[in-house]
Structure formats: C-alpha cells, structure tokens
Amino acid sequence: MIGALRGQVMVYNPPLLLLDVQGVVYELMVPLTWQAQGEDNLVWVHTQLREDALQLFGFESSAQKQLFRLLVRVNGVGPKMALAILSACTQEELAHAVEQRNAKLLTKIPGVGLKTAERLIVELNGRLVQTEQPLSSAAQQHGLREDAVSALCALGYSQAQAEKVIKQHWQADLSLDQLLRLALRSLV
C-alpha cells in the first residue's frame, strides 16, 4: 500500500487534506493538529481498506502513524476515534495518561467514554514509549510486511494467502514493489 507521499497541499479543510503528488490528488484524513502547508510536504500514510471504501490517513511523522496503528488495534477504537485522540493530545500526553491510568483525562477526548478509556489504558500500557522513538529496522520491516499483506488483501487475496506468500518471498533488502511483484508472480 502507500507508505508515504510527497507533494503540495492543495486544500486543508480539517480533517480533510488534498495533496497534489505530481498531478495526482490524494484525499487524506489527518489529525486536527496538522501544520504543514504549501509545497514539498512529506505525509506518512496509513491505508484503511473496507468492503465499501478505501481511505487514506495522513500523518506528519512516522511516529504519529505508528501511534495511529496502535490506537486502531484497540477494541472499540476505529480510525475516526484514533484521529480524534491524536487531535486532542500529543503522544507524550497520551503516554502519560495511560501510564498514570488516568481514565478521567482520556474521557475528556470527544467520543471517548469511560469503557473506551479503560480499554486504552489496558491495551496501550507499556506500548506507547516505543512510538516516541524513531522506527527501528525491525519495526520498519514489520511495517513493510504489513503493507505488503494489506496490498494483496486489497487485490482480493485472503489474509492467510497473503501472509503465506509474503513469508515465502521475504528478503530484508527488497522494496515493497519488489516484494509484491515476487508475491504476485507466485499467486498467478
């Protein structure tokens, strides 16, 4: 899938961002804290594929993208709520609230009730410190595998098929494009 895009911000109407990448305009949902404007913006992208839609979510840093991915894995937290959380507090504030088990602070975020706040605390405790660090090589490779599996699923292959073929062709020095080409050749 798309890992990142570099282009010019055409329209920013929170939370919608239109990014022109060499004549192709991408529509992304971004946190309300978005700062970048004008030309030559690097936007880290998370692709969400559902039965009825393909959505792109944009972030100003890889750490913010990684935090978004952690948030959407929490039971009851979807992409829109994850964006609301990222819009309402910084990564450090969220990590502090989770570490201190401060559900009351988390419930001040629009859309987050007490049960969701408690789930965030339980499921994210001890995991948020990693998002403040640059991505390690292992984390980058895990993200590459996730992106490759997601791309194959978007093309109609099952999760199990996609994971199996990516595992068969995995080489640390391959780009996403190269890995997908190898995987598709063996699936056809």
C-alpha positions in Angstrom: 0.0 0.0 0.0 1.0 3.6 0.2 3.6 4.3 2.9 4.2 7.9 2.4 3.5 10.7 -0.2 5.5 13.8 -1.0 3.5 16.7 -2.6 1.8 20.1 -2.3 -1.1 20.7 0.0 -3.9 22.0 -2.2 -6.7 22.1 0.3 -6.7 21.7 4.0 -10.2 21.7 5.5 -9.8 19.8 8.8 -9.7 16.9 8.9 -9.6 16.6 5.1 -6.4 17.2 3.3 -5.9 17.2 -0.5 -2.4 16.5 -1.5 -1.2 17.0 -5.1 1.6 14.5 -6.0 2.8 15.2 -9.5 -0.7 15.8 -10.8 -2.5 13.1 -8.9 -4.5 14.5 -6.0 -4.9 12.3 -2.9 -7.6 12.8 -0.3 -6.4 12.1 3.2 -7.9 12.4 6.7 -5.4 14.0 9.0 -5.4 15.0 12.7 -6.6 18.5 13.5 -3.1 19.3 14.7 -1.8 19.2 11.1 0.7 22.0 10.5 2.3 21.5 7.1 1.1 23.7 4.2 2.4 24.6 0.7 4.8 22.6 -1.4 7.1 19.7 -0.7 5.3 18.1 2.3 6.1 14.5 3.3 3.0 12.8 4.5 3.2 9.4 6.2 0.2 7.4 5.1 -1.9 4.6 6.6 -4.3 2.9 4.2 -7.6 1.6 5.5 -9.4 -0.9 3.3 -13.0 -1.8 4.0 -15.7 -3.6 1.9 -17.2 -0.3 0.8 -14.3 2.2 0.9 -10.6 2.8 0.7 -9.5 5.6 3.0 -6.1 7.2 3.4 -5.0 8.7 6.7 -2.1 11.1 6.8 0.5 12.0 9.5 3.3 14.4 9.9 5.7 11.8 11.3 6.3 8.1 11.2 5.9 8.0 15.0 2.4 9.6 14.7 1.5 7.0 12.0 2.8 4.2 14.3 0.7 5.5 17.2 -2.4 5.7 15.0 -1.9 2.0 14.1 -1.6 1.1 17.8 -4.8 3.0 18.5 -6.9 1.4 15.8 -5.9 -2.1 17.2 -7.6 -1.2 20.5 -11.0 -2.9 20.7 -13.7 -0.2 20.1 -11.3 2.4 18.6 -11.8 3.0 14.9 -9.9 5.3 12.6 -12.1 8.3 13.3 -11.7 7.9 17.0 -8.0 7.4 16.7 -7.8 10.7 14.7 -9.8 12.4 17.4 -7.4 11.1 20.1 -4.4 12.3 18.0 -6.1 15.7 17.5 -6.8 16.1 21.2 -3.5 15.3 22.8 0.2 14.8 22.0 1.9 11.5 22.0 3.5 12.4 25.3 0.2 13.4 26.9 -1.4 10.2 25.8 1.5 8.1 27.1 1.4 9.9 30.4 -2.4 9.4 30.8 -2.0 5.7 30.0 1.0 5.3 32.3 -0.8 7.1 35.2 -4.0 5.1 34.4 -5.9 8.4 34.2 -9.2 7.4 32.6 -10.8 10.7 33.6 -8.3 12.6 31.5 -8.9 10.3 28.5 -12.7 10.7 28.7 -12.2 14.5 28.0 -11.4 13.5 24.4 -14.5 13.8 22.3 -16.0 10.3 21.6 -14.0 8.5 24.3 -16.2 7.1 27.1 -15.1 5.5 30.3 -15.1 2.0 28.9 -13.0 3.0 25.9 -10.6 5.0 28.2 -10.2 1.9 30.3 -9.5 -0.3 27.3 -6.9 2.3 26.0 -5.2 2.1 29.4 -5.1 -1.7 29.5 -4.2 -2.3 25.8 -1.6 0.5 25.4 0.1 0.3 28.8 3.8 -0.2 28.2 3.5 0.2 24.4 3.5 3.9 23.9 7.1 4.6 24.8 8.1 2.9 21.6 6.2 5.4 19.5 8.3 8.3 20.6 11.4 6.6 19.3 12.4 6.5 15.6 11.4 3.3 13.9 13.9 0.5 14.4 14.9 -1.6 11.5 12.8 -4.5 12.8 9.7 -2.2 13.1 10.3 -0.8 9.6 10.5 -4.4 8.2 7.3 -5.4 10.2 5.6 -2.4 8.7 6.7 -3.4 5.2 5.3 -6.9 5.7 2.0 -5.4 7.0 1.9 -3.1 3.9 2.6 -6.0 1.5 -0.1 -8.2 3.1 -2.6 -5.3 3.0 -1.9 -4.7 -0.6 -2.5 -8.3 -1.5 -5.7 -8.4 0.5 -6.8 -5.2 -1.3 -6.3 -7.2 -4.6 -8.7 -9.9 -3.4 -6.4 -12.5 -1.8 -7.3 -13.9 1.6 -5.3 -12.8 4.7 -3.9 -16.3 5.0 -2.8 -16.5 1.3 -1.2 -13.0 1.6 0.7 -13.8 4.8 2.0 -17.1 3.4 3.2 -15.8 0.1 4.9 -12.8 1.7 6.6 -15.1 4.2 7.9 -17.3 1.3 9.4 -14.3 -0.6 10.6 -12.2 2.3 14.1 -10.7 2.0 15.1 -7.8 4.1 16.7 -5.9 1.2 13.6 -5.9 -1.0 11.4 -2.8 -1.5 7.6 -3.1 -1.2 7.3 -3.0 -5.0 9.8 -5.8 -5.5 8.2 -7.9 -2.8 4.8 -7.5 -4.3 6.0 -8.4 -7.8 7.5 -11.7 -6.5 4.4 -12.5 -4.5 2.0 -11.8 -7.4 4.1 -13.9 -9.8 3.7 -16.9 -7.4 0.0 -16.3 -6.9 -0.9 -16.2 -10.5 
